[in-house]
Amino acid sequence: MVRKVSFILLIMAVVIFNYGFGPGMDESQWLSWSNKCLSESYDPSTDIKLKKWEIMLTPDHFIRLQKTYQHGKQEYYSFNLNRLDSIHYQPTDGNGMLEFKTSNDDIIVQTYDDPKGDVDSMATTLNIPVKGMSRQRLDSLNDAVKYFKDKKL
């Protein structure tokens, strides 16, 4: 009896997941889910001097990460998903690193209020520390990124 109920619940969960996150989602639903996933998964504990942060996927298909440190230094990273070459996930103990990679130096890197001087540069890789990145969440984030990467504005 318990096996039968468990099986039915599993089938219901799969149907609900496919209905809620399947091909029927429109752009605003994909955008909302992607931002929730990125915000909930970002792991600020890897940088003890971090005061606040914001990560988002914008309606014009840019991933943006802004970090503000305790002494006012700010770091800003941004790239358009059309320029994305690949996403890799490197798991660690309960956490991991999402690596967004572009084929050229297409990631904008800027620093402000840095005692060493402000920097404007470009990069090929953006590493984002994450926590709680299950296989299903990673697959769904990959689906969302593919949706926006393939979509023309």
N, C-alpha and C positions, 0 to 999 in steps of 0.2 A: 504494500500500500504506500509506504513512504517513498519507494523508488518511483512509483507511478506518479505521485504528486510532484516529486523532484523533477521528473522528466517533463511533465506538463509545464511546470514553472520555467524550466530551461527553454522550452519551445516558445513560451509567451515572451520571455526576455529577448530572444533572438528576433521574433517578429516585431516587438516594440522598438528594438534598436534599429532594425532595418527600415521600419516605417519612419522613425524619427530622424535618422541620419542617412537616409538613402538618397537615391538620385532625385527624389521629389523635392528636396530642399531648395529653396530659392537663395539668391545671393545674400540677403539680409540674415537668413538663418545660418548660412555657412559662416558669415562674418561674425555673428554673435557667438556661435559655438567656438570658432577659432580663437577669438579674444578671451573667452572664458578658459579654454584649454591652456593657452599661453600664460595667462595670469595665474591660474591655479598651479601650473607646473613649474613656473620659474622659481629657482631656489636662491634667494638672496643670502642665505646663511653661509655661502661660500666666500663672501667678502664682508668681513666684520666691520669695515669702515663705511659701508654703504648705509646711507641715511634713508633714502627713498628711491624708488624705481618705478618705471612704467614700461610695459611692453604691449604692443598692439599691432594688429593687422588693420590697415586703414582701408577705407572704401575705394581708394585708388590703387590698391594692391601693393602697398609698401609694408614691410615689416620694420617697425621702429622700436628701438630700445633706448631709453634715456635713464641714466643713473646719476644720482646726486650723492656726493660723499659728505661726511661730517664737517669738513672744513670748507665746503662750498664748491669744490671741484665738480664739474659735470662732464659726463661722457655721453655722446650721442652716436648711435649707429642706425643706418637706414639703407634699405635696398628694395628695389622693385622685384616682385616675384617673377616677372618675365625674364629677369637676368639670372635666376636661380638655376644652378647646374645639378645639385644634389643635396639631399639631407641624410646625414648619418647620425645614428644614436649609439653612444658608447656608454653602456651601463657600468655603474660602480655599486658599492654596497648601499642599496636602497635609493640611490640617486643616479645621476648620469649627466651626460653632456650631449646636447643637440648641436650638431655642426651643420650650419648652413654654408654651402659653398657655391660661389659663382665661377664661371669660366674665366673671367677677367677681373680686374680690380674694380668691381661694381658696387662695393659696399662703402658707403660714406662713413668716415670716422672723424668725429670732431671732439675736441676737448675745450672747455671754457674754465676760466678762473683756476687754472693749473699753475702752481708755483714754478713749475719747470717751463712754462710758456704754453700758450694755446696752440693746438695742432689741428690742421685740416689735412686729412689724407684719405687714401682709398685702400681697401683690403679685398682679399679674395675669400676669406673665411670669417664667419662670425660664430663663436662658440657661446652657447647659452646653457648655463647650469640648470638642471631640472630635477624635480623630485616626483615620485609617484607616477612615473611614466610607464603605464602598463602597455602591453603589446597592442591591445585594442585601441587605447588612446593614441598611441603612436601611429597606428594604421589610419585611424580617423583623421588625425592631423595631416598625414601625408595626402589623404583624399582631399581635404580642404585646400591644401597648398596647390595640389594639382588642378583643382577646380579654378582657383584664382590665377594660376600661372597660364592656363589654357584660355582663359576668358579675356577677350579684347575689350578695352574701355571704349 
